[in-house]
Amino acid sequence: MLTILGDSIRLCDRLPRRDFLTIGSLAVGGLTLPGMLRAEAAAGVRSSHKSIIMIYLTGGPPHQDMVDLKPEAPAEVRGEFDPIATNVPGIQISELMPRVAGMMDKFAIIRSLVGSDSRHSSFQCATGRPFRAQPQGGWPEIGSVLSKLRGPVDPAVPPAIDLSLSMQHQPYNLPGPGFLGMAHAPFKPSGDAMEDMVLRGVNVDRLGDRGTLLTSLDRFRRQADQTAAQGANGDDFTQRALGILSSSRLVEALDLSREDPRTRERYGRDDTECLPYSAAGYQAQMSKFLMARRLVEAGARCVTVAFADFDWHGSNFKFGRRVIPLLDQGLAGLVGDLHDRGLDKDVSVVVWGEFGRTPKINANAGRDHWPRVTFAMLAGGGMTTGQVIGETNRLAEEPVSRPIDYQDVFATLYHNLGFDTAQTTIADLNGRPQYVSETREPIRELV
């Protein structure tokens, strides 16, 4: 392993790190970087740069306290928060979300999201699929599908990036590439993965006499790849791997010190103690919203951010007063910034969790799990916004109009990305074609 040190920088808005390059260590699941590049070369054709930012609201957000308030319901249902008007006549949301309310014309709210698996897991939000009856290897998350079908926009920027902290409850963490294999796993720029990123000032010329070192140090892991690709073709992929490792584009996108301070303030400040268990990975990191915008600009096709934790079986309103205003500022900053930069037609934003919360407040001032209905917020992607889709009954228990499934949302996201969901398939481990979405048509109100 070869490490080249450089200057000190500051990443993630606070942590000083040393610049370094590690040659021969960038392998995922035993695959070398050249091997990963060969897999990418066999992926689908590239097209225009459309992308997704997914905000995963860990633990199941309370729809009755955020976007579907019921002020006429009994006290044990309506809770402590009041609805406020938005800039779209007739639409009201929580008083804890004034910034989003002021730009509701840039959002669409689905109040009738159904089909939850009732699992404390990111699986359904990341894949759109139910957990049961998976094909061999498992369903891939959407970022891995984009990696397979479209490959990288820029060779130096992974197609799929996961900005979420590592969460103590393992199923909250993203499920991964499933049957597509680790070559299409989302890149997670934290921990050991940071050691694989090259910073400014290191180029291929400076590494020219070290090319043979890559081969010698990584020979064992590359043997399988060399069996499939010999000679000049293998050398081409090795040179491309060196090119990726010598680029600073990814790290520059992650380096928020390059951003205008006024823009950073617009997104809000991180709160790493918003919940008593924040240290377990459930933080309110508004900086990740800004980082997501910078990454899609740099070429990422899918960026996922997990935000806080909403599993409030107790103290629902106490925690809501801490967490929901932070989400409000982060979302308003992100969506407003995308519009200001002219990215609102190309970047789709989806905000949701794995299920809703019980209408009736429990004895601990909390709300319990409620899989019968939840919500989603969408923005950008050229969608028709400034609207609410679906309606629940007077107690927010279940839809009374226009039920929308998770797969319907995924069909819409794929549509925004330029896919024909009636035709687009990916081969599973047995060679069988699997549609990217079980639903073939996008949500008509949005497109």
Residue, then its C-alpha position, 0 to 999 in steps of 0.5 A: m500500500l502506498t500513501i502520499l501525504g499532502d496538505s491539511i484540509r477541513l472536511c464535513d464542515r469541521l474535521p481536519r484531515r490530512d490529504f492522502l492517496t492510497i494505491g492498491s487499497l481501493a477495493v470493495g468486496g475483493l474487487t480492485l478498482p480496475g475490476m470495478l471499472r470493467a464492470e462499469a464499462a459493461a453497464g448501460v449507455r450514458s445519457s444526460h445527467k439527471s439525478i436524485i437526492m433522497i432524504y430518508l427520515t429514519g424511523g417513521p416520521p409523524h405525518q399528523d405533526m408535519v404535513d397532514l395535521k387534523p386540527e378538528a380531530p380530538a385532542e388525543v389525535r391532533g396533538e400540540f402543533d397547529p397548521i399554518a398556511t403556505n404560499v399555495p392557497g388551500i394547502q396547510i402544513s405544520e407550524l414547525m415548517p415555516r420555511v417550506a410553507g413559504m415555498m410550498d409551490k416548489f414541493a408536492i406532498i403525497r398524503s396517502l402513501v401506502g404499501s409499507d412493509s412495517r419494517h424499521s428499515s431503509f430497504q423499502c425507501a431505498t429499493g421501492r420493493p417489499f422485503r419479502a420474496q426477493p430474488q437471489g442476492g436481494w433487490p438493489e437500491i436505486g443508486s446501484v441500479l443507476s450505477k449499473l444502467r448509466g455508469p458514472v457521469d464523471p469518471a472521478v465521481p461515483p454514480a451513487i453516494d451515501l452520506s448517511l452516518s453509520m446507524q446503530h440499528q443496522p437495518y436503517n443503513l442502506p441495503g446495498p447493491g443486492f444482486l448487482g454486486m459490490a461493483h455498484a455499491p454506493f460510495k460512503p465517504s466516511g471512515d476508511a473510505m476517505e483513505d481512498m480519496v485523492l486530494r489536489g496536487v497529485n496527478v498521474d505524472r507524479l505517479g508514473d513511476r509507481g504504476t508497476l507498484l499498483t500491479s505488484l501490491d494488488r496482484f493477488r486481488r487482480q488475478a481474477d480480473q486479469t483472467a477475464a481481461q488480459g493485455a492492453n485492455g487490462d492495462d487501459f483499465t489500470q490507467r483509468a483507475l490511476g486517473i480516478l485516484s489522482s483526481s480531486r473532484l470528489v473531495e472538492a465536492l465534499d469540502l464545504s470550505r469551498e462554499d459561499p458562507r452565505t449559502r452554508e448559512r442558508y442550509g442551517r447548522d448541524d445539530t449533533e445532539c438533537l436527540p438524546y441518542s444522536a451519538a448512535g448515528y441519528q443526527a441532524q446534519m444540514s451540511k449533508f443537504l448542501m453536500a448532496r447538492r454539491l455532489v450532484e453538481a459534480g456528477a453523482r447520479c444518486v445521493t442519499v442522506a439519512f436525517a435524525d430519527f423519528d421513532w418517538h414512542g415517547s416525547n413526540f412533541k418534545f423531540g418534534r420541536r427540536v428536529i422538525p424545524l431543522l429538517d424544515q431549514g435543510l429542505a428549504g435550503l436544498v430545494g431553494d438552492l436547486h432552483d436558484r442554480g437552475l437544477d430543479k429540472d434535472v435533480s429530483v428530491v424525495v423525502w420520506g420514511e418507512f411508515g407513519r405514526t399512530p393517530k392516537i397519542n400514547a400514554n408517554a406522549g408518543r406515537d407508535h408505528w402505523p403502516r397503513v398510511t404515511f407521506a412523501m414530499l417531492a421536489g424538482g425533477g421537472m415535476t408539477t409541484g405546488q400540490v397535495i396528492g391524496e387525502t386521509n380520513r379525519l383522524a389521519e388513519e387511512p387514505v380516503s382518496r388516491p392511495i399511492d404506493y412506494q413503487d408509484v413514487f419509484a416509477t416517477l423517479y425513474h421517469n424523471l431520470g429518463f427511463d421507460t419503466a415499461q421496458t427497462t430491466i436489469a438481469d438478476l443472478n440467474g440471468r432473468p430480466q427484472y423490471v426496475s419498477e413493479t409499477r410501469e406508470p409514473i404518478r400522473e399528477l406529477v408528470 
